[in-house]
Amino acid sequence: WRFRFSKEERNVTISSAEKWAELRLRGKPMMNPRVRTLVLGMGNPCLCDDAIGILLARRLQSLLPCREDLDFQPDCSLGGWNLLDVLTGYDRQIVIDSLQTHPSFPGKWHFFTAAALPQTCNLDGIHDVNFATALQLGRALGMHLPEDEEIHIFAVEILDNRTFGESLSEPLQRCFPELATALHREIERLLDRKSGKE
């Protein structure tokens, strides 16, 4: 089928398409005044404790009520530049990742924002730019990304992220229910708080 438009209609259609393309290019959310939040689970499901971020994000997705302004991507193994494609268009992001310390206290969790970003296991790119650099350059390119204070990171200390396997180490298995409950409570608190931009 072919549709014929008048000159005026064509101008309106082209103008609307250009406006949509501009907004999409900049990654700005359309027709949604709410604070859009993404919960992101980071890790590798095949590397023992490195999967803790993914497993916690999956559990939280089942615990938190459905909301129009809340999205989940519980399985994310991207980093650097590729991570920006996932994060673009959100006003607030909640990242769950793993952290390896020496000495290690498996199951202990830490909270910080991107304003004071340490090197977690998956946000610190080894073969790519790190997370902080990617955010800085993404903003310079005009991408719609949250302010550093609106990127909330929960990092769980782990024991082993080198052994191939789909099971957590025994210490993490034991404390997993308690971890899920604690993060559920903290994330609910964050979701009830307005964005710092407002």
C-alpha positions as CSV (number, residue, x, y, z in Angstrom):
1,W,0.0,0.0,0.0
2,R,1.1,3.6,-0.7
3,F,-0.2,6.5,1.3
4,R,-0.3,10.0,-0.2
5,F,0.4,12.9,2.0
6,S,-0.1,16.6,1.3
7,K,2.9,18.9,1.4
8,E,1.9,20.1,4.9
9,E,1.4,16.6,6.2
10,R,4.8,15.5,4.9
11,N,6.4,18.4,6.6
12,V,4.7,17.5,9.9
13,T,5.7,13.9,9.5
14,I,9.3,14.7,8.7
15,S,9.5,17.2,11.6
16,S,8.2,14.6,14.1
17,A,10.6,12.0,12.8
18,E,13.5,14.3,13.1
19,K,12.5,15.3,16.7
20,W,12.1,11.6,17.6
21,A,15.5,10.8,16.1
22,E,17.1,13.7,18.0
23,L,15.7,12.5,21.3
24,R,16.7,8.9,20.6
25,L,20.2,10.0,19.7
26,R,20.6,11.8,22.9
27,G,19.1,8.9,24.9
28,K,16.5,11.1,26.6
29,P,13.3,9.4,27.9
30,M,10.2,10.4,26.0
31,M,6.7,11.1,27.5
32,N,7.7,9.9,31.0
33,P,8.1,12.6,33.7
34,R,8.9,10.0,36.4
35,V,12.4,9.1,37.6
36,R,13.4,6.1,35.5
37,T,15.5,3.6,37.4
38,L,17.4,0.6,36.2
39,V,18.5,-2.3,38.4
40,L,21.6,-3.9,36.9
41,G,23.1,-7.3,38.0
42,M,26.7,-7.5,37.0
43,G,28.9,-10.6,36.7
44,N,29.6,-13.9,35.0
45,P,27.2,-16.7,35.8
46,C,29.9,-19.3,35.1
47,L,32.6,-18.0,37.4
48,C,31.5,-19.1,40.9
49,D,31.1,-16.1,43.2
50,D,31.3,-13.6,40.3
51,A,27.6,-14.4,39.7
52,I,26.5,-12.9,43.0
53,G,25.3,-9.7,41.4
54,I,23.2,-11.5,38.9
55,L,21.7,-13.9,41.4
56,L,20.8,-11.0,43.8
57,A,19.3,-9.0,41.0
58,R,17.1,-11.9,39.9
59,R,15.9,-12.4,43.5
60,L,15.2,-8.7,43.9
61,Q,13.2,-8.7,40.6
62,S,10.9,-11.3,42.2
63,L,10.6,-9.4,45.5
64,L,10.1,-5.8,44.3
65,P,6.6,-4.8,43.1
66,C,6.1,-4.0,39.4
67,R,6.5,-0.3,38.7
68,E,6.3,1.6,35.4
69,D,9.4,3.6,36.3
70,L,11.5,0.5,37.2
71,D,13.4,-1.8,34.8
72,F,15.6,-4.8,35.5
73,Q,18.5,-6.2,33.6
74,P,19.7,-8.9,36.0
75,D,22.2,-10.6,33.7
76,C,24.8,-8.2,32.5
77,S,28.4,-9.1,31.7
78,L,29.2,-5.9,29.7
79,G,31.7,-3.3,30.6
80,G,33.2,0.0,29.3
81,W,31.7,1.5,26.2
82,N,29.2,-1.4,25.8
83,L,27.7,-0.7,29.2
84,L,26.7,2.8,28.1
85,D,24.2,1.3,25.6
86,V,22.4,-0.4,28.6
87,L,22.5,2.6,30.9
88,T,21.4,5.4,28.5
89,G,18.0,7.0,29.1
90,Y,17.8,6.4,32.9
91,D,17.7,9.0,35.6
92,R,18.9,6.6,38.4
93,Q,20.8,3.3,38.3
94,I,21.2,0.6,41.0
95,V,24.2,-1.7,40.3
96,I,24.8,-4.9,42.1
97,D,28.4,-6.2,41.7
98,S,31.1,-8.3,43.4
99,L,34.1,-7.0,45.2
100,Q,37.3,-9.0,46.1
101,T,39.3,-7.8,49.1
102,H,42.3,-9.1,50.9
103,P,41.6,-10.3,53.5
104,S,38.2,-11.4,52.3
105,F,34.9,-11.3,54.2
106,P,32.5,-13.2,51.9
107,G,29.0,-11.8,52.1
108,K,29.9,-8.4,53.6
109,W,28.4,-5.7,51.4
110,H,29.4,-2.1,50.7
111,F,27.4,0.8,49.4
112,F,28.7,3.8,47.5
113,T,27.8,6.0,44.5
114,A,29.7,6.7,41.3
115,A,31.0,9.9,42.9
116,A,33.4,7.7,45.0
117,L,33.8,4.7,42.7
118,P,36.3,2.0,43.8
119,Q,37.3,-0.9,41.6
120,T,34.6,-3.6,41.7
121,C,35.1,-6.8,39.9
122,N,33.1,-5.9,36.8
123,L,32.9,-2.1,36.7
124,D,36.7,-1.9,36.5
125,G,37.4,-2.8,32.8
126,I,40.6,-4.7,32.1
127,H,40.5,-4.7,28.3
128,D,38.3,-1.6,28.0
129,V,37.9,1.8,29.6
130,N,36.7,1.7,33.2
131,F,33.2,2.7,34.3
132,A,34.1,6.2,35.5
133,T,35.8,7.1,32.2
134,A,33.0,5.7,30.1
135,L,30.5,7.8,32.1
136,Q,32.5,10.9,31.6
137,L,32.9,10.5,27.9
138,G,29.2,9.4,27.4
139,R,28.1,12.6,29.1
140,A,30.5,14.7,26.9
141,L,28.8,13.1,23.9
142,G,25.4,14.2,25.1
143,M,24.1,10.8,26.3
144,H,21.3,10.9,28.9
145,L,23.0,9.4,31.9
146,P,22.4,9.9,35.7
147,E,24.6,12.1,37.8
148,D,27.3,10.3,39.7
149,E,25.2,10.7,42.9
150,E,22.3,8.9,41.3
151,I,24.3,5.8,40.4
152,H,24.1,3.6,43.5
153,I,26.4,0.6,43.7
154,F,26.1,-2.4,46.0
155,A,29.2,-4.5,46.1
156,V,29.4,-7.8,47.8
157,E,32.7,-9.3,49.0
158,I,33.4,-12.6,47.4
159,L,35.8,-15.5,47.9
160,D,36.3,-17.0,44.5
161,N,35.8,-15.6,41.0
162,R,38.3,-17.8,39.1
163,T,36.8,-21.2,39.4
164,F,34.4,-22.3,36.6
165,G,31.1,-23.3,38.0
166,E,27.5,-22.1,38.4
167,S,27.4,-22.5,42.2
168,L,28.4,-19.9,44.8
169,S,31.1,-20.8,47.3
170,E,29.7,-22.2,50.6
171,P,30.1,-19.0,52.6
172,L,28.1,-17.0,50.0
173,Q,25.4,-19.7,49.8
174,R,24.9,-19.5,53.6
175,C,24.5,-15.8,53.7
176,F,22.6,-15.3,50.4
177,P,19.0,-15.1,52.0
178,E,20.3,-12.5,54.5
179,L,22.0,-10.6,51.7
180,A,18.8,-10.5,49.5
181,T,16.8,-9.2,52.5
182,A,19.2,-6.5,53.3
183,L,19.5,-5.2,49.7
184,H,15.8,-5.5,49.2
185,R,15.3,-3.1,52.2
186,E,18.0,-0.7,51.0
187,I,16.7,-0.6,47.4
188,E,13.2,0.0,48.4
189,R,14.4,3.0,50.4
190,L,16.2,4.3,47.3
191,L,13.2,3.9,45.1
192,D,11.0,5.8,47.5
193,R,13.5,8.7,47.5
194,K,13.2,11.4,44.8
195,S,16.0,12.0,42.4
196,G,18.6,14.5,43.4
197,K,17.8,16.4,40.2
198,E,14.3,17.3,41.4
